[in-house]
Amino acid sequence: MALNKKGSRRITVDGIEYRWRIRRKPSYTQGLCWTPLTYAVEAASGSEPGTTLIVTSDQVHPSSWVGAEAVPIRPAHVAASIREARDRGWKPTKAGAPLQLDRSAEFIALP
C-alpha cells in the first residue's frame, strides 16, 4: 500500500528519506477522542512500494469534534518512531504487511 503523495511530508532519518502523512479527517472514534491519532510512514525512494509503518501516537487528532487540545506531531516524534520500528525489524523497502507501532501508552480517552 502506497501513501498518497498529496499531503505527505518528507523526513530524512539516518540518511534515508521517508514520507509520512496524517489522515486529514479523523475517524469516528478519533473525532470523539476515544482513540488516538495515527499516521503512516513509508520509504520515499524506490519505484515499488515497500512496507508501510502505521504509528499510533499518544495524541488526539487535531480535527477532533469535541474541542480537545491537540499537541502537534513533530518531525522528531516521527524520526523516533522510525528508529524504533527499524530496531524492531521494520524493513521499509521490502514488500509485506504494514507494521503497527503503538506509542499510545499515555493516551487517555475522553468519555
KEKE-3310 file (N, C-alpha, C; in steps of 0.2 Angstrom, whole numbers, plus 5000, padded with zeros to 4 digits):
npx = (5004:5003:5007:4997:5004:5000:4999:5007:5022:5040:5054:5070:5079:5093:5100:5091:5077:5060:5042:5029:5012:4997:4981:4969:4955:4947:4945:4929:4930:4942:4938:4929:4938:4941:4950:4967:4977:4983:4997:5005:5020:5032:5045:5053:5060:5063:5054:5045:5032:5035:5035:5023:5023:5013:5009:5003:5000:5001:4993:4978:4968:4970:4959:4948:4931:4927:4933:4945:4962:4975:4991:5004:5011:5027:5042:5053:5046:5041:5053:5059:5050:5052:5065:5063:5055:5063:5072:5065:5064:5058:5057:5058:5059:5056:5043:5027:5016:5008:5017:5013:5015:5014:5012:5005:5004:5002:4990:4974:4958:4943:4928)
npy = (4994:5011:5027:5042:5055:5068:5079:5073:5073:5075:5067:5065:5052:5046:5047:5041:5044:5047:5047:5054:5054:5061:5057:5067:5069:5065:5048:5041:5037:5043:5057:5058:5057:5045:5036:5037:5048:5042:5039:5037:5030:5029:5023:5035:5033:5023:5013:5003:5001:4999:4991:4998:5009:5010:5021:5023:5036:5046:5056:5067:5068:5082:5088:5084:5082:5086:5097:5095:5098:5098:5092:5095:5083:5081:5082:5076:5067:5058:5054:5047:5037:5030:5026:5017:5008:5002:4996:4986:4978:4983:4984:4995:4995:4983:4972:4969:4966:4979:4987:4988:5001:5004:5018:5023:5024:5033:5039:5046:5042:5051:5052)
npz = (5000:4995:5001:4999:4989:4990:5002:5010:5020:5019:5027:5033:5039:5047:5035:5026:5016:5020:5018:5027:5034:5040:5043:5035:5039:5054:5060:5066:5079:5083:5081:5091:5102:5107:5103:5099:5088:5073:5061:5045:5038:5025:5015:5004:4993:4978:4966:4968:4980:4997:5013:5024:5038:5052:5064:5080:5090:5105:5106:5103:5088:5078:5072:5080:5086:5098:5103:5110:5116:5105:5103:5092:5080:5079:5068:5075:5083:5074:5068:5079:5080:5068:5070:5081:5075:5065:5073:5079:5068:5056:5039:5027:5013:5009:5002:5010:5024:5033:5046:5063:5075:5092:5101:5111:5125:5135:5132:5135:5134:5130:5139)
capx = (5000:5007:5004:4996:5009:4997:4998:5013:5028:5046:5059:5076:5082:5099:5102:5086:5071:5054:5036:5024:5006:4992:4974:4966:4949:4948:4940:4923:4932:4947:4934:4926:4944:4941:4956:4972:4979:4988:5000:5008:5026:5035:5051:5051:5063:5061:5048:5040:5030:5038:5030:5021:5023:5007:5011:4998:5003:4998:4989:4972:4968:4969:4952:4943:4925:4925:4937:4951:4968:4979:4998:5006:5016:5033:5046:5057:5042:5041:5060:5060:5046:5055:5071:5061:5052:5068:5075:5060:5064:5054:5061:5053:5059:5053:5036:5024:5010:5010:5019:5009:5019:5009:5016:4999:5004:5000:4984:4968:4952:4938:4922)
capy = (5000:5017:5033:5047:5060:5074:5080:5069:5077:5071:5067:5061:5049:5042:5046:5038:5048:5044:5051:5052:5058:5061:5057:5073:5069:5060:5043:5042:5036:5049:5063:5058:5057:5038:5033:5042:5049:5038:5042:5032:5032:5024:5025:5039:5031:5016:5013:4999:5002:4994:4990:5004:5009:5013:5023:5025:5041:5047:5062:5067:5071:5090:5090:5081:5086:5088:5103:5093:5102:5093:5093:5093:5078:5085:5078:5072:5061:5054:5051:5042:5031:5026:5022:5012:5002:4999:4992:4981:4974:4985:4984:4999:4994:4976:4972:4965:4969:4985:4986:4993:5003:5008:5023:5027:5022:5039:5042:5045:5043:5055:5048)
capz = (5000:4995:5003:4994:4990:4991:5009:5014:5022:5019:5033:5032:5046:5046:5028:5022:5015:5021:5018:5032:5032:5045:5039:5036:5043:5059:5060:5070:5086:5084:5081:5098:5106:5110:5101:5097:5081:5069:5055:5041:5036:5021:5012:4999:4987:4975:4961:4971:4987:5002:5019:5027:5046:5055:5071:5085:5094:5112:5105:5100:5082:5078:5070:5084:5086:5105:5105:5114:5114:5102:5103:5085:5079:5076:5065:5080:5085:5068:5067:5084:5078:5063:5073:5085:5071:5062:5079:5079:5062:5050:5033:5024:5006:5007:5002:5016:5028:5037:5053:5068:5081:5096:5106:5114:5132:5139:5129:5140:5130:5134:5140)
cpx = (5004:5004:5003:5001:5007:4996:5003:5019:5035:5050:5065:5079:5088:5101:5097:5080:5065:5048:5032:5018:5001:4985:4971:4960:4950:4943:4934:4926:4938:4943:4931:4932:4943:4947:4961:4974:4984:4991:5004:5015:5028:5041:5049:5054:5061:5054:5043:5038:5033:5032:5029:5021:5017:5009:5005:5001:4999:4994:4982:4972:4966:4962:4947:4937:4923:4929:4943:4957:4973:4986:5001:5011:5022:5038:5051:5053:5042:5048:5061:5056:5049:5061:5068:5058:5057:5072:5071:5060:5060:5059:5057:5054:5057:5046:5033:5019:5013:5012:5016:5014:5015:5013:5011:4999:5001:4993:4978:4962:4947:4932:4916)
cpy = (5006:5023:5038:5052:5066:5074:5076:5074:5072:5072:5063:5058:5044:5041:5043:5042:5044:5049:5049:5057:5056:5061:5064:5074:5064:5054:5044:5042:5041:5055:5064:5058:5050:5034:5038:5043:5044:5041:5036:5034:5026:5027:5029:5037:5024:5017:5008:5001:4997:4993:4997:5003:5013:5015:5026:5030:5041:5053:5062:5070:5078:5092:5086:5085:5088:5094:5101:5096:5097:5096:5091:5087:5081:5080:5074:5066:5056:5050:5046:5036:5027:5022:5016:5006:4999:4994:4986:4976:4976:4986:4989:4998:4987:4976:4967:4969:4975:4983:4991:4994:5007:5012:5027:5025:5027:5042:5040:5047:5047:5051:5051)
cpz = (5000:4998:4998:4995:4992:4999:5014:5015:5021:5025:5031:5039:5044:5039:5023:5022:5016:5019:5024:5031:5038:5041:5041:5040:5048:5058:5065:5078:5088:5085:5088:5104:5110:5109:5099:5090:5079:5063:5052:5039:5031:5018:5005:4992:4984:4971:4964:4978:4991:5008:5022:5035:5048:5062:5075:5090:5101:5112:5102:5093:5082:5076:5074:5085:5093:5107:5110:5112:5111:5102:5096:5085:5076:5073:5069:5082:5080:5067:5073:5083:5073:5065:5077:5081:5067:5067:5080:5073:5056:5044:5028:5016:5004:5007:5008:5019:5032:5044:5058:5074:5086:5101:5110:5122:5137:5137:5134:5135:5134:5134:5135)
residu = (MET:ALA:LEU:ASN:LYS:LYS:GLY:SER:ARG:ARG:ILE:THR:VAL:ASP:GLY:ILE:GLU:TYR:ARG:TRP:ARG:ILE:ARG:ARG:LYS:PRO:SER:TYR:THR:GLN:GLY:LEU:CYS:TRP:THR:PRO:LEU:THR:TYR:ALA:VAL:GLU:ALA:ALA:SER:GLY:SER:GLU:PRO:GLY:THR:THR:LEU:ILE:VAL:THR:SER:ASP:GLN:VAL:HIS:PRO:SER:SER:TRP:VAL:GLY:ALA:GLU:ALA:VAL:PRO:ILE:ARG:PRO:ALA:HIS:VAL:ALA:ALA:SER:ILE:ARG:GLU:ALA:ARG:ASP:ARG:GLY:TRP:LYS:PRO:THR:LYS:ALA:GLY:ALA:PRO:LEU:GLN:LEU:ASP:ARG:SER:ALA:GLU:PHE:ILE:ALA:LEU:PRO)
# end
